[in-house]
């Protein structure tokens, strides 16, 4: 579960920019530049300002205080949680954004896409939608502590802000149960990262509780429930972080997965891009898929149908998820009750990358 409250300072009244500047021994302009003109400061100084702001509980500049806010500015900020260029190759984000756009454009609202870099703070907007929010991201924390409507996607509700979830844990539990039913017991799992831009490598059990993005945490939780339900010891199932959700990262971590002993008979990946990279690693190691090892992706993106062999994956309705996020935002802007998240059962799409383990 995403939880920010334990890391935030508490006090009566809002912390001011003047207090942050005094704490650091810098000018008010320096603190302001960290949020509004980050190119004016060195990366080290920016991080120092952000750390002090977080420690003191300063949530950043309030657009209302700038005298710029009218009754409506006609746009909603969308926190992407990834570089802007990446969304064009990310079918999940693209489908989610399409759903959001379908709903909000009907109200005449535009989207202001906010990447995770550079760190610029929140733009002027009527509300904020955060995609797969990272609990360590300063902009996400600024949003949930602010006074504008916020909708969290792929996250449980937080600090009174609604969360849109469509069953990542249920989907992961289902697909692992299916593979275990085929006879697979030597299992490995590949996630994108424990933390944003985190290092690649094997993930210790303690670190599995510190995954900063709710979507990856939910999928790992589903895998764990399936293993426990089948009486497979969770501590014996290795999990690996690729460091990023890309095919290149999946290919690189695949070498480590396949070098471990014993070699798994099936690898579960939390995205199709990671699974595609895993297929390349298996080919480089001289392992046939699915003859010697099976590989399973997630989200059933178009990529899953173009790999060799085609990937078994799990289909979730990300378009409906985006539409639900848009409807939730409109409800908040109108002062209405937020409708419940869509209840669409995930579907396991079995393709050639999965079969019974050899000798079963």
N, C-alpha and C positions, 0 to 999 in steps of 0.2 A: 504494500500500500504506500502511495506517495504521502509523505508527511513533511511539511515544512516547519510546522509550529515549533518543534524542539530546537530549531536553530535560530530562531528569531528573537531579538530582544523585545521585552515587554515594558511598557511605561504608560503613564497617563499623558495623552496628547501626542501629536506627531513630532518626530525629530525633524529639525530644520537643517537646511543646507549649511547655515552658519555654524551649527554645532559640529557637523562633520568636518568642516574646514578648521575649526578650532582644535578639534581632537588631533588632526593630522599636522597642524601647524602650517597650513597652506592657505592660499586666498580662496574666497568664495568662488571666484572665476575658475580656479583650477578644478574644483569639485563640479561646477556646472559643465565645464568642458568635457569631463570624463563621461557624462551622460549625453551631452548634446553635440559635442564636437570632438570625438575621440581622437581624430587625426592630429589634434593640437598637442597631445601628450604622448610621452613614451609609453610603451606597453607596460613596463614595470610600474610607472606612476598610476596608470589607469587601474591596474589590478589592486594597488595599494588603496586607492580611493574606494573601489567597489568593496574591498574587504572591510574597510572601516564603516562604510554605509550599511553593510549587512550586519556587522557586529552591533552597531548603534540602533538599527531598526529604521534607517532612512530609506524610504521606498522610491526615491527619485523625484524628478520634477513632475508637478501636477499640471497638465495642460490647461486646466481651468484657471490656474494662477497666472498664466501667460496672457490672459485676456483675449484668447483666440477662440474659445469655444462658443459656438452659437447653440441654438436649440438642438441642431443636428449638423454634423459635418459631412454626413452622407457616405461614410465608409466604416468598415470594420477591419481591424488589424488582425492578421493571421500569423501567429508565431509558428514558423515552419520547423524549427528544431534541426535544421540542416542548411548547408549552403544553398543559395538560390539556384545555382546551376544543376544541383543534384535532383531537383524535383522533376526535371524533364525525363530522367531515366528511372524515376521511381513511380511505378504504376500504382502503388497504394496511395501515395500522396496525391498523385494526379486525379485518381478517382474520387478521393475525399474532397479535394478542392472543387471538382466538377459538381459534386452534390451540394456543397456549400453555396457555390455560385448560382446554381439553379434556383435556390430558395431566396437568397438575398437580392439577386438581381431583379426579382419580381417586385421587390420593395424599392428598387432604385438605389440600392446600396452597393458600393464598389468594395473591392478587397484591396487592402494594403499588405502585401506579402513581406514579412519581416524574417530574414534569414538569421541564423545564429551567429554569423560573423559578417561584418564587424559589429562590435557591441555598441549599439547606438541608443538603447533604451526604447521606450514605447512611443510610437508616433501618435499624432492627434487622431482620435477615432471615437466612434460612438460606443464601441465594445471591442472585446478581444476574444479570439478563438485560438486556443493553444493546441497544436497537433502533437500527440504523443509527448506531453510535457516532461521536461527533465527537471527533477526536483533540485538540481544543483545550478540551474540557470538563473542568473540574476534578473533577466527580463521577465521570466515566468514569475519569480517571487514578487517583483514589482507589480505585476498585473494582479495577482491574487490578493495583494494587500491594498490595492487601490480602490477607487470608488466607481469604477466603470463596470458594466456587466461583463462577466467572463464565462466562457464555456470551455471545458476541458475535454479533449477528445482522446479516447483510449486511456481513460483515467477515471478512477472513482471520484465522487464529489469531494470538494476541498474548501474548507473555510466558507461554506455556504454557497459555493459556486457549483453548478451542476456538472456532472461528468457523463460523457456518452461512451458506453461500452457495448460491444457486440459479441462478447464471448470468446476472447482469446484463450482463456484457460480451458473452457469447454472444448474448443477445437483441438488444442494440443493434447488434452487428455484422450479425446476420441481417436486421434490418429496414432498415438502411441499404443493405446489399447489394441487397435487393429493390428499393428505390427507384432506386438507381443503374442496376440492370438495366432499369428502365423508361425510362431516358434522362436522369435528373436529374443534373446536374453543378454547378448553382448552388445551393449548399446552405448553410443556416445552422442553428445548434444553440442551443437555450435550455436551460440548467440552472437549478436553484433558486438556489444560492449557492456561492461559493467557500468562504466561511466562514459559520458560523451567524450569522444576522442581519447578513449582509454587505451591502455596497452593490450596487445594480443598475448594470449597464453592460456594455460589451464586456470580454471576458476575454482578457488577453494570453497568449501561448503560455507564458511563464514561470509565470504564475499558474495555468495549468491543471495544473501539477504540485503545487500547494499546496491542492487541494480537500480540505477537512477531513473530509468524510463519504465513507465507502468506497462507498456505493451510487451516488452521483452520479459519483464518480471512475471506477467500473467501467463505467458506461454511456458516459461520454465516451471511455474507453479502447476500448470496442467500436466506437463510431463511427469512431474514428481508424484502427483496424485495417481496417475495411471500406473506408475511403477509400484507404489505402495499398495495399490489395490491388487496387483498381481504378485504381491509378496516378494518383490525384487528389492534388495537393499539399496536405497538411494545413494549412500556413500560409495557404492561400488560402480556407479554410473558417472563417468567423467564428463564435465562440462567445460567447454572452451570458449573464450571470447576472441572474435576475429579482429576486434579493434575498430571496425567500421562495417557498414552494411553494403558491401560491394562484392562483385565477383572476384576481383583481385585479392581482397582480404580473405574471402572464402577459400581461394586456391592456396594462399600462404598458410592459413591455419590448418588446412587439410593435411599438409605434410606432417605437422605435429600430431594430429589425430591418428594418422596411419602409422606413425612411428612408435606409438605407445603399445604396450603389451598388456593384455592380449588385444589384437586388432579387432575392432567391433565388426559385427555382421550387419549393423544398420546404424546410420548417422542421421539424426534429426537436426534440421537447420531451421532457424526462426524466420528465414525468408527464402524466396526462390533464388535471389542473387547469391546468397551464401551457398545454397545447395548447388547452384551451377558451378561455382568455384570448387566445391567439394568433388564434383564429377571430374573436373580437370585434374585435381590432385590424385584421384583414384587411377585415372588413365596414365598419369606420369609414373605412378608406382607399379604399373603393370597389373592392376586389379580390374577384373571385369565387373561391370555393373549391369544387372543385379546378380550375376553368377557367383561372385565372391563377396560382394558387399552391396547393400542397398542404401539408397540416399533418398531422403524425404525433405521436400521444401515446405513453404508456407505461403498462403495468400492466392495461389493459383493465378498468378499473373501470366501475361502472354509469353514470358520467358520460359515458363514451365513446359510449354508445348513445343519449344524450338531447340531444347537441349538434346544431347545424344548420350544416353537414351532420354526420352521425355520423362519429366519428373512427376512422381506422385506428390501431390500437394493438398492443401486444405483451402477450400474456397470460403471466403467471408465477403459479405456485401459492403464494400467500402463506399460505394456510391450512396447507399442508404444511410450509412453512418454520417457521411457529409451532409446529406439532406437533414438528418436528425439534428446535427449541430447547428445548421442554419435555422431550423425551426425553433430550437432552444434559444438562440440569440434573439430572434424576433419576439419570442414570448417575454424574454427579459426586458427588451426595449419597450414593449407594450405594457409591462407590469402584470403579465398573465402568468399562470402556473406553467412551468416547463413540462412539455409532454414527455412520457417515458421513452427510453431508448428502444429502438426497434428490436423485436425478438425474432431473429432469423437464424434458424439452426445452421451451423456450419456443415459443409459437405466435403467428405473425403473423396478426392478424385484420384483413383488408382491408375497409374500408368506404368511404363516398363521399368522404372528405376527401383521397383520394390517387388520382391518375391520371397518365398520361404528361404530360410538360411540353408546352406548346403549341408546335407546329411540329416535334415529334419524329416 
